[in-house]
């Protein structure tokens, strides 16, 4: 049964949502490109298409009516958000250990377990964001679901000669060609090159980025040198992304991504790339959970306790969520290392 002696679900839900925000803001989450957006229900509807380029207006003669324009092409898409969550027990032993403790000690144990639960959800959503940005498809192995967002195949590329081949391979030519492709498709340059630390190090090892020293010697470029050289070549800045979960790196360390400039993790109106949609669970609308109507979309949490031995308690998280690319061509993946 629902255990509200120490903390009620509405209060715990507020806690886990703050914890989720802190995790993402602190760890440089991919929600800066696919920001969190709460929505009522379990479906999202949007027009998937190309951002940036629109049909041009026409000049007209005085007293003549303006030409009738049309909206940019795109397909209306409806997606069903999948459920996600995790339950973590507060064991019989742990409860016995703190049985005679003050309420704040018991609360601390529950909140510690809740942080573990929300971290598990945050990590799984972050991994799916990485899959979506890398492939243009939301592939969920647990359910077999695979929602494709229509990214042009030309936005998934491999360097003609991998940079790991050696320092003589031109990194700048590759980056300029991919940024040109991105701009041709979208009408704007990418705002950032997102890459693993390994990719950034191999980028800096390129001969064309080496710094000449007095006497004819040279040294490899530092990260600051790379930033200055890329800016001088009209290329976007590089940002290192190193997020890992228990399953390993979120993004392959062989690739880089061209993306719009990042925004705040909850600024879903600040980007045209897409968002991480958080729907409304059935548990959120349960009267016993006490969550107000306006607050029901998003991750929720409560504590349940068995009323018969061994009286194990569980911190339960419940969410319906998935990252979505509304304009998939605002992302481009390039494989540069083996």
Rosetta blueprint (number, residue, H / E / L):
1 X L
2 X E
3 X L
4 X L
5 X L
6 X L
7 X L
8 X L
9 X H
10 X H
11 X H
12 X H
13 X H
14 X H
15 X H
16 X H
17 X H
18 X H
19 X H
20 X H
21 X H
22 X H
23 X H
24 X H
25 X H
26 X H
27 X L
28 X L
29 X L
30 X H
31 X H
32 X H
33 X L
34 X L
35 X L
36 X E
37 X E
38 X E
39 X L
40 X L
41 X L
42 X L
43 X E
44 X E
45 X E
46 X E
47 X E
48 X E
49 X E
50 X L
51 X L
52 X L
53 X L
54 X L
55 X L
56 X L
57 X L
58 X L
59 X L
60 X L
61 X L
62 X L
63 X L
64 X L
65 X L
66 X L
67 X L
68 X L
69 X L
70 X L
71 X L
72 X L
73 X L
74 X E
75 X E
76 X E
77 X E
78 X E
79 X E
80 X E
81 X L
82 X L
83 X E
84 X E
85 X L
86 X L
87 X E
88 X E
89 X E
90 X E
91 X L
92 X H
93 X H
94 X H
95 X H
96 X H
97 X H
98 X L
99 X L
100 X L
101 X L
102 X L
103 X H
104 X H
105 X H
106 X H
107 X H
108 X H
109 X H
110 X H
111 X H
112 X H
113 X H
114 X H
115 X H
116 X H
117 X H
118 X H
119 X H
120 X H
121 X H
122 X H
123 X H
124 X H
125 X H
126 X H
127 X H
128 X H
129 X H
130 X H
131 X H
132 X H
133 X H
134 X H
135 X H
136 X L
137 X E
138 X E
139 X E
140 X E
141 X L
142 X L
143 X L
144 X L
145 X E
146 X E
147 X E
148 X E
149 X L
150 X L
151 X L
152 X L
153 X H
154 X H
155 X H
156 X E
157 X E
158 X E
159 X L
160 X L
161 X L
162 X L
163 X H
164 X H
165 X H
166 X L
167 X L
168 X L
169 X L
170 X L
171 X H
172 X H
173 X H
174 X H
175 X H
176 X H
177 X H
178 X H
179 X H
180 X H
181 X H
182 X H
183 X H
184 X H
185 X H
186 X H
187 X L
188 X L
189 X L
190 X L
191 X L
192 X E
193 X E
194 X E
195 X E
196 X L
197 X H
198 X H
199 X H
200 X H
201 X H
202 X H
203 X H
204 X H
205 X L
206 X L
207 X H
208 X H
209 X H
210 X L
211 X E
212 X E
213 X L
214 X L
215 X L
216 X L
217 X L
218 X E
219 X E
220 X L
221 X L
222 X L
223 X H
224 X H
225 X H
226 X H
227 X H
228 X H
229 X H
230 X H
231 X H
232 X H
233 X L
234 X L
235 X L
236 X L
237 X L
238 X E
239 X E
240 X E
241 X L
242 X L
243 X L
244 X E
245 X E
246 X L
247 X L
248 X E
249 X E
250 X L
251 X L
252 X L
253 X L
254 X L
255 X E
256 X E
257 X E
258 X E
259 X E
260 X L
261 X L
262 X L
263 X L
264 X L
265 X L
266 X L
267 X L
268 X H
269 X H
270 X H
271 X L
272 X L
273 X L
274 X E
275 X E
276 X E
277 X E
278 X E
279 X L
280 X E
281 X L
282 X L
283 X H
284 X H
285 X H
286 X L
287 X H
288 X H
289 X H
290 X L
291 X L
292 X L
293 X H
294 X H
295 X H
296 X L
297 X E
298 X L
299 X L
300 X E
301 X E
302 X E
303 X E
304 X E
305 X E
306 X L
307 X L
308 X L
309 X L
310 X L
311 X L
312 X L
313 X E
314 X E
315 X E
316 X E
317 X E
318 X E
319 X E
320 X E
321 X E
322 X E
323 X E
324 X E
325 X E
326 X L
327 X L
328 X H
329 X H
330 X H
331 X L
332 X E
333 X E
334 X E
335 X E
336 X L
337 X L
338 X L
